[in-house]
Amino acid sequence: MSTYYPLAVGNTWTYRMADGNTFTNTVTAAEGDQFTMQNSMQDKLQYVKKDGSTYLADNFEAGNFQVLLKDDLQAGDAWQVSYMANNFENLLDMAVLESGISKEVNGTTYDDVMLIEGDMNMNMNGQIMPLNYKVQYYYAPDVGLILTTSSHGDEMGLTSYEVH
């Protein structure tokens, strides 16, 4: 089975944002099935745990590991990510919209791509409030995240990568 998030010390992914700026994510350390990630634009480290075919990450809230991705997802699969930000509980409803598609990013075509969409909501005093903001994540097997887009026109595309 292919892995949609290849994790090994030294793996790097460089992305270009819509404004032309670039940043690199690097796997800097591993301890068992937990990996330390460094984003060149952030001072804090992030962590990813691999549990079978499931990737748990604390990307949204430090120390709060939530399902980020699974290698065996198929179109129609869904889950929810819950995290605190700005003293509010935020809910990200994740759904696999497509799998097995081809996607061109910065001149490279990737096959067997999985498209996951996150729909952001906030829990305010027990009321779920839609934030009217959706993020699309495109993952290619044995490469990782190749493109992130949003309903507000944001875009972050992979420009280069090195995986072991």
N, C-alpha and C positions, 0 to 999 in steps of 0.2 A: 504494500500500500504506500502511495506517495504521502509525503508530509507537506502540509500547507504552511508550516512555520518551522523551517529547518533551524534548529538551535545547536550551536557548537561555539565554543570560545573562539573568537576571532572573526566570526561571521559579521559582515557589514552590509548595510543597505543605505544608499544615498538617494535622497528625494529632492525634487525641485518643486517649490511652491509656485502658485500663480504669479506672485510678485517677483519671481526670478531667484529668490534666495534659496540656498540649499542647506540641508542638514544630513547628518549620518547617524544611524542607529547601529550600535556595536554590541555584540555579546562580549562582555569583559571578564566574566567568571562563571563557573559552574560548580555547584555542590550537590551531588546526586542528581535529582531531577529538577532542581531549581537553578535558574539562570539569571544572572545580573545583566541588565541592559543599561547602556549609557546613550543618551540622546545628546548630540553635540550642541543643541540649543538650550538645554536645561541643566541646572546644577544638581538636581536630584536623580538618584538611581531609580530604576523600575525593575520589577522582578516578575519572572514568568516561571510557572511550575508546569511540568508536563506530567499528566496522570493518564496513562494509556494513550488514547487518541485525543484527549482533552487538554487544552491549554488554558490555564488559569493565570490571570494577570492582575496586578494592582495598578494598572494604568490610570484608572479613574480616581482612586483614593488609596493613598499609601497604606499598605498592610491589609487592605480589604480585597482578597483574591476573588475574582469573579470569572465566569466562563467567558473567554475571549473568542475561542475558536475550537473546532473539532475537525480532525482529519476526515471523519466519516459523515459529515453533514450532507444533506441532500435538499433540493428545492422543496420548500414548504416547512422545513424544520424551523423552530422558533424557541427563544428563551429570553429571560429578562436579566439585565444587569442593574443592580441597586447600589447606589453610592451617595455619600454626603458631599455637598459642595455649597459653599456660601450659607452654611447652616440649614440647608434644605435637603430633603431626601430627593434624589434624582433617579429617574427610572429610564432606562434605555431598552426599549423593546426591539430585540434583534430578530431578524428573519432572513432566511436564505431565499433570495428571490430567484436566482438561477444558478445552475451548476453545469459544467461541461461546455462553457462558452469560450470563444476566442476573444481576446481583447488586445488592441494595439495601444501601447504606452510609449511615448517618446521614440517612435520609430521601430520598436520591437513588438512582435506579435507573440502573445502567450496563449497557449492552448489549455483546455480543461480547467478554465478559470471558474472560481466560485464567487458569486456576488452576494454579499450580506449587507442588509440595510438596517441601520439603527434609527429608531424614531424616539426623539427625546421628549420626556415629560417630567414634570415636577410635582411632588406631593406637598401641597400647601394645606395644612390643618386637616388632613384626611381627604382632601379633594385632589384628584389627579387633573393637573392642568397641562394641556398640550403646549409645547413650546414652538410648534410649527417649524421644526428644524429636523431634517433627516440627513444622515450621513451614509454614504455608500462605500463599502470596503471591498476591493477586488483582490483575491488571493490566487496565486498560481502555484501549482504543485512543485515542490523542491526548490522554490524561489522565495515565497512568502508574500507579503503585502506589496502589490505592484502599483496600486492607485487608490486614492481616497478622494471622493468628491462629496459635495453637499448640495442641499436644496437651495442654498444661498450663493451658489456659483464658485465655492472654494474648490481648489484642486491641488493635489499633491501627488506627483507621479515619480515612479522609480526611474533613476537615471543610470545607476550602476549597482552591482551587488557582487559579493564574494561569499559563497557558502561552501562548507566542507562536508 
